[in-house]
Amino acid sequence: MRILHSSLLLMMLLFMVVQYNDPDGPLWVGIYSLPALMMLVAIVQPGIFANRLGRVLLWVALVALAAGVVHFWPKTQGFWRQEVWWETESAREGMGMMIAFLVGASALLVKSKK
């Protein structure tokens, strides 16, 4: 699991780096930092997810990311096709939010030690 979570952390960090010239880059750096933080915790201190507060915070973060998916869901037809997301910012943002949610959801794979 550490390899998976490390890879996902690196991916989220790269997503944050490429926001440097985006007009709404600070917003997206903030959004991508949430699943990045979740991956860091999953790597360094996975036992946090075993206690009640850790589980509640994990689920709150996942609900926030899911709300982001709903909010940023692309309204463009065929948004998953390269020729669409290559040209349409809202399609890229929606797909980025979906990826952020899936990365955050992978924190559920951390084994709880009881």
N, C-alpha and C positions, 0 to 999 in steps of 0.2 A: 504494500500500500504506500510505503514511503516514496517509492520510485514514481508511482502514479501521481501522488500529491505534489511531489517536487516538480514533476513535469508540468502539471497544471499551474503551479505557482509561477514557474518560469514563463508560461504562456500568458498569464494575467499581467505579469510585469512587462512583458513585451507589448501587450495591448496598451498598457499605460504609457509606455515610451512613445509609441506612434501617435499619441494624441497631441504632441508638442505643437503642431501647427493648425490644429482644429479650433475653430472659433469657440465651440463649446467643450473644448478639451478638459478644463477643470472639472466639469460635471462628469465626464466619462472616466477620468482618473479616479474620482470619488466612487463611482459605481464599480469599476474594476478592482478597486482596493478592497472592497468587502469580500469577494470570493478569494482574493489573494491572501487576506488576513485569515480567512477560514482555513486555507491550505497550509499557511504557516503554523497555525495552531495544531492542525492535524499531523504535521510533521514533528514539531518540537514538543508539544504537550498534549498528545491525544487523549490522555486521561481526563482532561477538562470536559470532554463530551460525555463522560460517564456520570458526572454529578448532575443534579437536578437543574441548577442554574445554567450550567453549560449547555444542557439539552434545550432549555427554554430559549437561551440566546441563539442557539443554532437554528431553531425553528422560527424565531422572530426574523432572523437574517434571511432565511429561505422564503418566508412570506413576503418580505420586502422585495427580494429579487423577483418573486413570482408576480408581484404587483407591477414591477418594472417591465416584465415581459408583456403583461396585458397593456400597459400604457404605451410601450414602444412597438407593439405588434405592427409589422409593415402592412400597409393598406394597398400596396402595389401588387397587382396580379403577377404571379410567378416570381415572387421576390427571391426565391432560392436559386434562380438561374443566374449564371455569371453575367450575362449581358444586362440583366436588370440591376443586380447589386453593385456592379461596377460603375453604373451611372447614377444610381439613386441613393442619396444619403440616408433617407428614412429606412430603406431596406437594410443597409449596412448596420444602422443603429439597432434595428429590431433583432437582427441576427446576432449582433454583439451582446445584446441583453439576454437572448436565449442561451448563448454560450456561457455567460456569467452565471446564469441560474444553474445550468448543468454542472459547472465547476463547483459551485457552492453545494449542490446536492450530493456531490461525491464525498463530502464530509460525513454523510450518513453511513458511509462504508467503514468508518473507523469502528473497530470492535470496542464495545463498552465492557470495561472490567468491573464486575460486581462482586 
